[in-house]
Amino acid sequence: IDIDSLWPGSKNALDWLNGTRNRIAHAAETVDYATAAKGIYVCLKLLVVLRESGITTIELNVELFRHAKLTAAWTANAPDWVPSGELAESMDFRS
């Protein structure tokens, strides 16, 4: 599966998530609320992409996904793979 074709920001988001996970696991780095919020969004977005591509039939709650988008969007210096504005506020899985 080409995740980047399903989620254009996926490469940067997953690289960020893996790098953050590595620093936590191997360098005992601690993270703040903003980092956790972005990490939760990346994980949920990946599940959305996998579900929409038919790879999994996992059930996801749109309210939980919206909350993850908004929380990540409200962090300082949110990366471009975090939705903002109407996309972050939308009550759907499209962002």
Secondary structure as GFF3:
##gff-version 3
##sequence-region A 1 95
A	DSSP	alpha_helix	3	6	.	.	.	ID=ss1
A	DSSP	alpha_helix	10	27	.	.	.	ID=ss2
A	DSSP	alpha_helix	33	52	.	.	.	ID=ss3
A	DSSP	alpha_helix	62	73	.	.	.	ID=ss4
A	DSSP	alpha_helix	85	89	.	.	.	ID=ss5
###
